[in-house]
Amino acid sequence: MEQRTFENVMWKEGKYYVAQCLNIDVSSFGESREEALVNLDEAINLFLEDDKHEDIQNVENPEIVHLSVKYA
């Protein structure tokens, strides 16, 4: 069994916490931070069962960067 560490972000959206993996296109949510992370862990494991692992990207030292955009 292979073990790998993934970089994730989490934020609150309404009454739910959203957790998103930055290495692969997988996210999940829960009513608490802990529940969101448990659900994300399950979603990542399901993704890895079905995928050939070609889409996994290395993400090193992610940071939050704010960007203001003007739009019409």
N, C-alpha and C positions, 0 to 999 in steps of 0.2 A: 504494500500500500504506500502510495506517495503522499508526502505532506508538503504543503506550500502555504505561504502567508500572503494574503491579499490586502490591498489598501482599500479602505471603505470610507464613505462619508455618511453622515446621518444628520437629519434635520427634522424639525417638527412642522407638520402641515395640517392645520386644523387640529383635530383631536388625536391624530395619528403621528407616529414617528416613522420616517422613511429612511431606509438603509440601502445604499447603493454601492456595489462593488465597482471600483475604478478599473480593474484589470480585465474584466469581462462585462458584457452588457447584461447584468443581472441586478435586480433590485427587489425589495420586499418591504413590508410595513408591519406595524403592530401598535397596540394601544400603549405600550411602554417601550423604553429604549431596549430593555432586555428582550422583550418579545420580538421586536423588530430584528435584533441581531440573531436570535434563534431562527426566525423565519428566513433571514438572509442566508444563514449557514445551510439550511435545508435547500433553499433555491440554488445555491452554488453547487451543492453536492448533486442535485438533480441535473444541473447543466453539465457537470463534469462526467456524469454517467453516459450522457447521450452525445457528447461532443468529442472530437478527435484532439482537442486541446491546441488547435492551431491558432485560435483567436485570442489566446492569453497574452496580454501585453505587460511588460514590466513597467511599473509606476514607482519611481523613487522620489521620496521627499515631496509629496503633493502639498500644495498650499492653496488657501482660499485667496483668490484675486478678484477684486471688485472691478467691474467695468460698467461705465455709464454709457448708454446708447441713446441717441436721439432718433426718433422715428415719427412718421406722420400718422 
